[in-house]
Amino acid sequence: MEKSPQQEHPVKAFGWAAKDPSGLLSPFPFSRRATGDEDVQFKVLFCGICHSDLHNIKNEWGFSQYPLVPGHEIVGVVTEVGSKVRNFKVGDRVGVGCMVSSCRSCENCADDLENYCPKIMLTYNSIYYDGTTTYGGYSDIMVANEHFVVHIPNNLPLDAAAPLLCAGITTYSPLKYFGLDKPGMHVGVVGLGGLGHVAVKFAKAFGVKVTVISTSPDKKEEALTRLGADSFLISKDPDQMQAAMGTMDGILDTVSAVHPLLPLIGLLKSHGKLVMVGAPDQPLELPVFPLLMGRKIIAGSGIGGMKETQEMIDFAAKHNITADIEVISADYLNTAMERLAKADVKYRFVIDIGNTLKAS
């Protein structure tokens, strides 16, 4: 469906934005760009709330620009496509994750790793080519270049699939890249939150043995019974940690608060890999000697490229992997943020944009 002349003008949109670092969100009318030749426009139906949204609205990482419309776990249904769009049509179920542009010409982009492009443009809080600020998915309409849009398979419910666009790819990608997807391996997952619970599901689908590592004893039954982890370690229990020393091929650390790495390094076998996917706002202490005594690796990983993101979504559809969610209305947003700050959610809030976001 080609653009009609009236579509040359910006599209009126409505969402919720933070206006300052207080962390409070309020209704915010704004404009999206007109649907370009290579763009897909879609009606947003659901948007997940990521912990990074909380960091950004409070400017805890120091680079927030206000007004800020968060949200990078965005799903909906296509309402219009540009004249050169080939892979999407009106009515398709689609999603947009953490990025909406990259240079498409550097080495990383050539390797389908747009997420590591030096010129990556994030879905919100970035400056687009035309000088405007990018606004995220706490809004009723999304416009994005088709390269940065993914198909959502029909058997995945849109609300529970939304968090996969961030939490899903953030955990799937390092499991694949660092070779922690081989049946029979033993992988630890630190933290049973938005990222951690999805990491457990993907790791189990790969056929690996999974141990959840948590400071909260009350999460044991949830980890073992509901999520299917094989074992559970209380990281504050020295006896439990000692008994598990040197047993893991790799660990995904999903915790976004400051915490000690030394006990986790001790859990690794020789040549083991501790992969950081959470983003604490303060530096962590790095003990080097334990790395030397076993040729161990501490690494980082951030989301994934578009090809791998589609691969992850298709894998999730095949294995019936979705996030465990609590669906909320738009006017509950500020309460949800307060609860998220206290980790009071199992395990991802998802905003019902389609039914509850009303322009005022």
C-alpha positions as a Markdown table, in Angstrom:
| # | Residue | x | y | z |
|---|---|---|---|---|
| 1 | Met | 0.0 | 0.0 | 0.0 |
| 2 | Glu | 1.7 | 3.2 | -1.2 |
| 3 | Lys | 1.6 | 6.4 | 0.7 |
| 4 | Ser | -1.3 | 8.8 | -0.1 |
| 5 | Pro | -0.5 | 12.5 | -0.4 |
| 6 | Gln | -1.9 | 13.2 | 3.1 |
| 7 | Gln | 0.7 | 10.8 | 4.5 |
| 8 | Glu | 3.5 | 13.1 | 3.6 |
| 9 | His | 2.7 | 15.0 | 6.8 |
| 10 | Pro | 3.8 | 13.8 | 10.3 |
| 11 | Val | 1.5 | 11.4 | 12.0 |
| 12 | Lys | -0.2 | 12.5 | 15.2 |
| 13 | Ala | 0.7 | 10.1 | 18.1 |
| 14 | Phe | 0.0 | 9.9 | 21.8 |
| 15 | Gly | 1.9 | 8.3 | 24.6 |
| 16 | Trp | 3.2 | 8.6 | 28.1 |
| 17 | Ala | 6.5 | 10.4 | 28.7 |
| 18 | Ala | 8.9 | 11.4 | 31.5 |
| 19 | Lys | 9.4 | 15.1 | 31.5 |
| 20 | Asp | 12.3 | 15.2 | 34.1 |
| 21 | Pro | 14.4 | 12.8 | 36.2 |
| 22 | Ser | 11.7 | 12.5 | 38.9 |
| 23 | Gly | 10.7 | 9.3 | 37.2 |
| 24 | Leu | 7.0 | 10.3 | 36.9 |
| 25 | Leu | 5.3 | 9.6 | 33.5 |
| 26 | Ser | 2.4 | 11.6 | 32.2 |
| 27 | Pro | 0.3 | 11.8 | 29.0 |
| 28 | Phe | 2.2 | 13.3 | 26.0 |
| 29 | Pro | 1.0 | 14.1 | 22.5 |
| 30 | Phe | 3.7 | 14.1 | 19.8 |
| 31 | Ser | 4.3 | 13.4 | 16.1 |
| 32 | Arg | 5.8 | 10.4 | 14.3 |
| 33 | Arg | 7.4 | 10.9 | 10.9 |
| 34 | Ala | 5.3 | 10.1 | 7.9 |
| 35 | Thr | 5.7 | 6.6 | 6.6 |
| 36 | Gly | 8.7 | 6.6 | 4.3 |
| 37 | Asp | 9.3 | 4.4 | 1.2 |
| 38 | Glu | 11.0 | 1.8 | 3.4 |
| 39 | Asp | 9.0 | 2.3 | 6.5 |
| 40 | Val | 6.4 | 0.2 | 8.3 |
| 41 | Gln | 3.7 | 1.9 | 10.4 |
| 42 | Phe | 1.9 | -0.1 | 12.9 |
| 43 | Lys | -0.8 | 0.3 | 15.6 |
| 44 | Val | 0.9 | -0.5 | 18.9 |
| 45 | Leu | -1.1 | -3.1 | 20.9 |
| 46 | Phe | 1.3 | -4.0 | 23.7 |
| 47 | Cys | 4.6 | -2.7 | 25.1 |
| 48 | Gly | 6.8 | -4.4 | 27.7 |
| 49 | Ile | 8.4 | -2.5 | 30.5 |
| 50 | Cys | 12.1 | -3.2 | 30.7 |
| 51 | His | 14.3 | -2.3 | 33.7 |
| 52 | Ser | 16.3 | 0.0 | 31.5 |
| 53 | Asp | 13.1 | 2.1 | 31.0 |
| 54 | Leu | 13.3 | 2.8 | 34.7 |
| 55 | His | 17.0 | 3.7 | 34.5 |
| 56 | Asn | 16.3 | 6.0 | 31.6 |
| 57 | Ile | 13.3 | 7.9 | 33.0 |
| 58 | Lys | 15.3 | 8.7 | 36.1 |
| 59 | Asn | 18.5 | 9.5 | 34.1 |
| 60 | Glu | 20.5 | 7.0 | 36.2 |
| 61 | Trp | 22.8 | 6.3 | 33.2 |
| 62 | Gly | 23.3 | 10.0 | 32.6 |
| 63 | Phe | 22.3 | 10.5 | 29.0 |
| 64 | Ser | 18.5 | 10.8 | 29.1 |
| 65 | Gln | 16.9 | 13.6 | 27.0 |
| 66 | Tyr | 13.5 | 14.9 | 28.0 |
| 67 | Pro | 10.6 | 14.5 | 27.2 |
| 68 | Leu | 11.4 | 10.8 | 27.0 |
| 69 | Val | 8.9 | 8.2 | 25.8 |
| 70 | Pro | 10.2 | 4.8 | 26.9 |
| 71 | Gly | 9.5 | 1.4 | 25.6 |
| 72 | His | 11.5 | -1.0 | 23.3 |
| 73 | Glu | 9.4 | -4.2 | 23.6 |
| 74 | Ile | 6.8 | -3.1 | 21.1 |
| 75 | Val | 4.2 | -5.2 | 19.3 |
| 76 | Gly | 1.2 | -4.5 | 17.1 |
| 77 | Val | -0.4 | -4.8 | 13.7 |
| 78 | Val | 0.7 | -3.1 | 10.5 |
| 79 | Thr | -1.5 | -0.3 | 9.3 |
| 80 | Glu | 0.6 | 1.0 | 6.4 |
| 81 | Val | 3.8 | 0.2 | 4.5 |
| 82 | Gly | 6.0 | 2.3 | 2.2 |
| 83 | Ser | 6.2 | 1.8 | -1.5 |
| 84 | Lys | 9.5 | -0.1 | -1.3 |
| 85 | Val | 8.7 | -2.4 | 1.6 |
| 86 | Arg | 8.9 | -6.0 | 0.5 |
| 87 | Asn | 8.7 | -8.1 | 3.7 |
| 88 | Phe | 5.6 | -6.7 | 5.4 |
| 89 | Lys | 2.0 | -6.0 | 4.5 |
| 90 | Val | -1.0 | -4.4 | 6.2 |
| 91 | Gly | -2.4 | -6.7 | 8.9 |
| 92 | Asp | 0.9 | -8.4 | 9.8 |
| 93 | Arg | 1.7 | -9.0 | 13.4 |
| 94 | Val | 5.0 | -7.3 | 14.0 |
| 95 | Gly | 7.4 | -6.0 | 16.7 |
| 96 | Val | 10.2 | -3.5 | 17.2 |
| 97 | Gly | 12.9 | -4.0 | 19.8 |
| 98 | Cys | 15.7 | -1.9 | 21.1 |
| 99 | Met | 17.0 | -0.3 | 17.9 |
| 100 | Val | 15.5 | 1.5 | 14.9 |
| 101 | Ser | 18.6 | 2.3 | 12.8 |
| 102 | Ser | 22.3 | 1.6 | 12.2 |
| 103 | Cys | 24.7 | 2.7 | 9.5 |
| 104 | Arg | 24.2 | -0.5 | 7.5 |
| 105 | Ser | 27.7 | -0.3 | 6.1 |
| 106 | Cys | 30.2 | -1.0 | 8.9 |
| 107 | Glu | 31.8 | -4.4 | 9.6 |
| 108 | Asn | 29.3 | -5.1 | 12.4 |
| 109 | Cys | 26.3 | -4.3 | 10.2 |
| 110 | Ala | 27.8 | -6.5 | 7.4 |
| 111 | Asp | 27.9 | -9.3 | 9.9 |
| 112 | Asp | 24.3 | -8.9 | 11.0 |
| 113 | Leu | 25.4 | -7.3 | 14.2 |
| 114 | Glu | 23.6 | -4.0 | 13.9 |
| 115 | Asn | 23.4 | -3.9 | 17.7 |
| 116 | Tyr | 27.2 | -3.2 | 17.9 |
| 117 | Cys | 27.2 | -0.6 | 15.1 |
| 118 | Pro | 28.9 | 2.6 | 16.4 |
| 119 | Lys | 26.0 | 4.6 | 14.8 |
| 120 | Ile | 23.2 | 2.5 | 16.3 |
| 121 | Met | 20.0 | 4.5 | 16.9 |
| 122 | Leu | 18.0 | 3.3 | 19.9 |
| 123 | Thr | 14.2 | 3.0 | 19.8 |
| 124 | Tyr | 14.0 | 5.8 | 22.2 |
| 125 | Asn | 16.3 | 8.5 | 23.6 |
| 126 | Ser | 18.4 | 8.7 | 20.4 |
| 127 | Ile | 18.6 | 11.5 | 17.8 |
| 128 | Tyr | 17.3 | 10.4 | 14.4 |
| 129 | Tyr | 18.7 | 11.5 | 11.0 |
| 130 | Asp | 16.3 | 14.3 | 10.7 |
| 131 | Gly | 17.4 | 15.7 | 14.1 |
| 132 | Thr | 14.3 | 14.6 | 16.0 |
| 133 | Thr | 14.4 | 12.5 | 19.2 |
| 134 | Thr | 13.3 | 8.9 | 18.9 |
| 135 | Tyr | 10.2 | 8.0 | 21.0 |
| 136 | Gly | 9.5 | 4.5 | 22.2 |
| 137 | Gly | 6.5 | 2.2 | 22.5 |
| 138 | Tyr | 4.6 | 3.7 | 25.4 |
| 139 | Ser | 2.5 | 5.2 | 22.6 |
| 140 | Asp | -0.2 | 4.3 | 20.1 |
| 141 | Ile | 1.6 | 4.4 | 16.8 |
| 142 | Met | 5.1 | 3.2 | 15.7 |
| 143 | Val | 6.9 | 4.0 | 12.5 |
| 144 | Ala | 10.2 | 2.1 | 11.7 |
| 145 | Asn | 12.4 | 1.1 | 8.8 |
| 146 | Glu | 11.4 | -2.4 | 7.7 |
| 147 | His | 14.9 | -3.7 | 8.4 |
| 148 | Phe | 14.4 | -3.2 | 12.1 |
| 149 | Val | 10.9 | -4.8 | 12.3 |
| 150 | Val | 10.4 | -8.5 | 13.0 |
| 151 | His | 7.5 | -10.8 | 12.2 |
| 152 | Ile | 5.7 | -12.2 | 15.3 |
| 153 | Pro | 4.5 | -15.8 | 14.5 |
| 154 | Asn | 0.8 | -16.4 | 14.8 |
| 155 | Asn | 1.1 | -18.9 | 17.7 |
| 156 | Leu | 2.8 | -16.4 | 20.0 |
| 157 | Pro | 0.4 | -14.2 | 22.0 |
| 158 | Leu | 1.4 | -10.6 | 21.3 |
| 159 | Asp | 1.4 | -9.5 | 25.0 |
| 160 | Ala | 3.6 | -12.3 | 26.2 |
| 161 | Ala | 5.9 | -12.1 | 23.1 |
| 162 | Ala | 6.6 | -8.4 | 23.6 |
| 163 | Pro | 9.3 | -8.8 | 26.2 |
| 164 | Leu | 11.2 | -11.3 | 24.0 |
| 165 | Leu | 12.2 | -8.3 | 21.8 |
| 166 | Cys | 14.6 | -7.2 | 24.7 |
| 167 | Ala | 14.7 | -9.8 | 27.4 |
| 168 | Gly | 14.5 | -12.6 | 24.9 |
| 169 | Ile | 17.3 | -11.6 | 22.6 |
| 170 | Thr | 19.5 | -10.3 | 25.4 |
| 171 | Thr | 19.6 | -13.9 | 26.8 |
| 172 | Tyr | 19.3 | -16.0 | 23.6 |
| 173 | Ser | 22.2 | -14.2 | 21.9 |
| 174 | Pro | 24.9 | -14.9 | 24.5 |
| 175 | Leu | 23.8 | -18.5 | 25.0 |
| 176 | Lys | 24.3 | -19.1 | 21.3 |
| 177 | Tyr | 27.5 | -17.0 | 20.8 |
| 178 | Phe | 29.4 | -18.3 | 23.8 |
| 179 | Gly | 28.5 | -21.9 | 23.0 |
| 180 | Leu | 26.3 | -22.4 | 26.1 |
| 181 | Asp | 23.5 | -24.0 | 24.0 |
| 182 | Lys | 24.9 | -27.5 | 23.8 |
| 183 | Pro | 22.8 | -30.3 | 25.4 |
| 184 | Gly | 24.3 | -31.6 | 28.6 |
| 185 | Met | 26.1 | -28.4 | 29.5 |
| 186 | His | 25.6 | -26.8 | 32.9 |
| 187 | Val | 24.6 | -23.1 | 32.8 |
| 188 | Gly | 23.9 | -20.8 | 35.8 |
| 189 | Val | 21.5 | -17.9 | 35.6 |
| 190 | Val | 22.0 | -15.2 | 38.2 |
| 191 | Gly | 18.8 | -13.3 | 39.1 |
| 192 | Leu | 15.3 | -14.5 | 38.5 |
| 193 | Gly | 13.7 | -11.3 | 37.1 |
| 194 | Gly | 12.6 | -10.1 | 33.6 |
| 195 | Leu | 15.8 | -11.3 | 32.0 |
| 196 | Gly | 16.6 | -14.3 | 34.2 |
| 197 | His | 13.2 | -16.1 | 33.9 |
| 198 | Val | 13.5 | -16.0 | 30.0 |
| 199 | Ala | 17.1 | -17.1 | 30.2 |
| 200 | Val | 16.0 | -20.2 | 32.1 |
| 201 | Lys | 13.4 | -21.0 | 29.4 |
| 202 | Phe | 15.8 | -20.6 | 26.5 |
| 203 | Ala | 18.5 | -22.6 | 28.2 |
| 204 | Lys | 16.1 | -25.5 | 29.0 |
| 205 | Ala | 14.9 | -25.4 | 25.4 |
| 206 | Phe | 18.5 | -25.8 | 24.2 |
| 207 | Gly | 18.8 | -28.9 | 26.4 |
| 208 | Val | 21.3 | -27.6 | 29.0 |
| 209 | Lys | 21.2 | -28.2 | 32.8 |
| 210 | Val | 20.2 | -24.9 | 34.5 |
| 211 | Thr | 20.9 | -23.7 | 38.0 |
| 212 | Val | 19.3 | -20.5 | 39.1 |
| 213 | Ile | 21.5 | -18.4 | 41.5 |
| 214 | Ser | 19.6 | -16.0 | 43.7 |
| 215 | Thr | 19.7 | -14.1 | 46.9 |
| 216 | Ser | 16.1 | -14.9 | 47.5 |
| 217 | Pro | 15.3 | -18.3 | 49.0 |
| 218 | Asp | 11.6 | -17.7 | 48.3 |
| 219 | Lys | 12.2 | -18.0 | 44.6 |
| 220 | Lys | 13.3 | -21.6 | 44.8 |
| 221 | Glu | 9.9 | -23.3 | 44.2 |
| 222 | Glu | 9.2 | -20.9 | 41.3 |
| 223 | Ala | 12.5 | -21.6 | 39.7 |
| 224 | Leu | 12.3 | -25.4 | 40.0 |
| 225 | Thr | 8.5 | -26.0 | 39.6 |
| 226 | Arg | 7.2 | -23.3 | 37.3 |
| 227 | Leu | 10.3 | -22.5 | 35.2 |
| 228 | Gly | 11.8 | -25.9 | 35.1 |
| 229 | Ala | 15.3 | -25.2 | 36.4 |
| 230 | Asp | 17.3 | -28.2 | 37.5 |
| 231 | Ser | 18.7 | -26.7 | 40.7 |
| 232 | Phe | 18.7 | -23.6 | 42.8 |
| 233 | Leu | 21.6 | -21.9 | 44.7 |
| 234 | Ile | 21.2 | -19.3 | 47.4 |
| 235 | Ser | 24.2 | -17.1 | 46.7 |
| 236 | Lys | 24.3 | -15.9 | 50.3 |
| 237 | Asp | 24.7 | -19.4 | 51.6 |
| 238 | Pro | 28.5 | -20.2 | 51.8 |
| 239 | Asp | 27.9 | -24.0 | 52.1 |
| 240 | Gln | 25.7 | -24.2 | 49.0 |
| 241 | Met | 28.1 | -22.0 | 47.0 |
| 242 | Gln | 31.1 | -24.1 | 48.1 |
| 243 | Ala | 29.4 | -27.3 | 47.1 |
| 244 | Ala | 28.8 | -26.0 | 43.6 |
| 245 | Met | 32.4 | -24.7 | 43.0 |
| 246 | Gly | 33.8 | -25.5 | 39.6 |
| 247 | Thr | 30.6 | -27.1 | 38.3 |
| 248 | Met | 29.4 | -24.7 | 35.6 |
| 249 | Asp | 30.4 | -24.3 | 32.0 |
| 250 | Gly | 28.9 | -20.8 | 31.9 |
| 251 | Ile | 26.8 | -18.3 | 33.8 |
| 252 | Leu | 24.5 | -15.6 | 32.6 |
| 253 | Asp | 24.5 | -12.7 | 35.1 |
| 254 | Thr | 21.2 | -10.8 | 34.6 |
| 255 | Val | 21.5 | -8.6 | 37.8 |
| 256 | Ser | 21.3 | -4.8 | 37.3 |
| 257 | Ala | 22.4 | -3.9 | 40.8 |
| 258 | Val | 26.0 | -3.9 | 42.2 |
| 259 | His | 27.0 | -7.3 | 43.4 |
| 260 | Pro | 30.2 | -9.4 | 44.0 |
| 261 | Leu | 31.6 | -11.3 | 41.1 |
| 262 | Leu | 34.1 | -13.4 | 43.0 |
| 263 | Pro | 31.6 | -16.1 | 44.2 |
| 264 | Leu | 30.3 | -16.4 | 40.6 |
| 265 | Ile | 33.8 | -16.9 | 39.2 |
| 266 | Gly | 34.3 | -19.7 | 41.7 |
| 267 | Leu | 31.3 | -21.6 | 40.3 |
| 268 | Leu | 32.9 | -21.8 | 36.9 |
| 269 | Lys | 34.8 | -24.8 | 35.6 |
| 270 | Ser | 38.2 | -24.1 | 34.0 |
| 271 | His | 37.6 | -22.1 | 30.7 |
| 272 | Gly | 34.2 | -21.2 | 32.0 |
| 273 | Lys | 32.5 | -18.0 | 30.9 |
| 274 | Leu | 30.7 | -15.4 | 33.1 |
| 275 | Val | 28.6 | -13.3 | 30.7 |
| 276 | Met | 27.2 | -10.0 | 32.0 |
| 277 | Val | 23.8 | -9.0 | 30.5 |
| 278 | Gly | 22.5 | -6.8 | 33.4 |
| 279 | Ala | 23.7 | -3.2 | 33.5 |
| 280 | Pro | 24.5 | -1.9 | 37.0 |
| 281 | Asp | 24.8 | 1.8 | 37.2 |
| 282 | Gln | 28.0 | 1.6 | 39.3 |
| 283 | Pro | 31.3 | -0.2 | 38.4 |
| 284 | Leu | 31.7 | -3.7 | 39.8 |
| 285 | Glu | 34.9 | -5.0 | 41.5 |
| 286 | Leu | 36.8 | -7.3 | 39.2 |
| 287 | Pro | 39.1 | -9.9 | 40.9 |
| 288 | Val | 41.7 | -11.0 | 38.4 |
| 289 | Phe | 43.6 | -13.7 | 40.2 |
| 290 | Pro | 40.6 | -16.2 | 40.1 |
| 291 | Leu | 40.4 | -15.7 | 36.3 |
| 292 | Leu | 44.0 | -16.6 | 35.8 |
| 293 | Met | 43.6 | -19.8 | 37.8 |
| 294 | Gly | 41.5 | -21.6 | 35.2 |
| 295 | Arg | 41.6 | -19.4 | 32.1 |
| 296 | Lys | 38.1 | -18.1 | 32.9 |
| 297 | Ile | 36.4 | -15.3 | 31.0 |
| 298 | Ile | 34.2 | -12.4 | 32.0 |
| 299 | Ala | 32.3 | -11.0 | 29.0 |
| 300 | Gly | 29.4 | -8.8 | 28.1 |
| 301 | Ser | 26.6 | -9.1 | 25.6 |
| 302 | Gly | 24.0 | -6.6 | 24.5 |
| 303 | Ile | 20.8 | -7.6 | 22.6 |
| 304 | Gly | 21.4 | -9.1 | 19.1 |
| 305 | Gly | 21.3 | -8.2 | 15.5 |
| 306 | Met | 18.1 | -8.2 | 13.5 |
| 307 | Lys | 18.7 | -11.6 | 11.8 |
| 308 | Glu | 19.3 | -13.2 | 15.1 |
| 309 | Thr | 16.3 | -11.4 | 16.7 |
| 310 | Gln | 14.0 | -12.9 | 14.1 |
| 311 | Glu | 15.7 | -16.3 | 14.6 |
| 312 | Met | 15.1 | -16.0 | 18.4 |
| 313 | Ile | 11.4 | -15.1 | 17.9 |
| 314 | Asp | 10.9 | -18.1 | 15.6 |
| 315 | Phe | 12.7 | -20.4 | 18.1 |
| 316 | Ala | 10.4 | -19.1 | 20.8 |
| 317 | Ala | 7.4 | -19.8 | 18.7 |
| 318 | Lys | 8.6 | -23.4 | 17.9 |
| 319 | His | 9.2 | -24.1 | 21.6 |
| 320 | Asn | 6.3 | -22.1 | 23.0 |
| 321 | Ile | 8.5 | -19.8 | 24.9 |
| 322 | Thr | 6.9 | -16.5 | 26.2 |
| 323 | Ala | 7.6 | -14.2 | 29.1 |
| 324 | Asp | 5.6 | -14.5 | 32.3 |
| 325 | Ile | 3.8 | -11.2 | 32.4 |
| 326 | Glu | 1.4 | -8.9 | 34.3 |
| 327 | Val | -0.7 | -6.9 | 31.9 |
| 328 | Ile | -1.4 | -3.4 | 33.1 |
| 329 | Ser | -3.4 | -0.3 | 31.9 |
| 330 | Ala | -1.6 | 2.8 | 30.8 |
| 331 | Asp | -2.8 | 4.8 | 33.8 |
| 332 | Tyr | -1.1 | 2.2 | 36.1 |
| 333 | Leu | 2.3 | 3.1 | 34.7 |
| 334 | Asn | 3.7 | 5.1 | 37.6 |
| 335 | Thr | 2.6 | 2.5 | 40.1 |
| 336 | Ala | 4.2 | -0.2 | 38.0 |
| 337 | Met | 7.5 | 1.7 | 37.9 |
| 338 | Glu | 7.4 | 1.9 | 41.7 |
| 339 | Arg | 6.9 | -1.8 | 41.9 |
| 340 | Leu | 9.6 | -2.5 | 39.3 |
| 341 | Ala | 12.1 | -0.6 | 41.4 |
| 342 | Lys | 11.3 | -3.0 | 44.3 |
| 343 | Ala | 11.4 | -6.1 | 42.0 |
| 344 | Asp | 7.7 | -6.6 | 42.7 |
| 345 | Val | 6.7 | -8.2 | 39.5 |
| 346 | Lys | 6.6 | -11.7 | 38.0 |
| 347 | Tyr | 8.3 | -11.2 | 35.8 |
| 348 | Arg | 7.6 | -8.5 | 33.2 |
| 349 | Phe | 4.9 | -5.7 | 33.2 |
| 350 | Val | 3.3 | -5.3 | 29.7 |
| 351 | Ile | 1.1 | -2.3 | 29.0 |
| 352 | Asp | -2.1 | -3.0 | 27.2 |
| 353 | Ile | -1.7 | 0.0 | 24.8 |
| 354 | Gly | -4.5 | -1.0 | 22.4 |
| 355 | Asn | -7.2 | -1.0 | 25.0 |
| 356 | Thr | -6.1 | 1.5 | 27.6 |
| 357 | Leu | -4.0 | 4.2 | 26.1 |
| 358 | Lys | -6.4 | 7.0 | 25.4 |
| 359 | Ala | -5.5 | 10.4 | 24.0 |
| 360 | Ser | -6.6 | 13.1 | 26.4 |
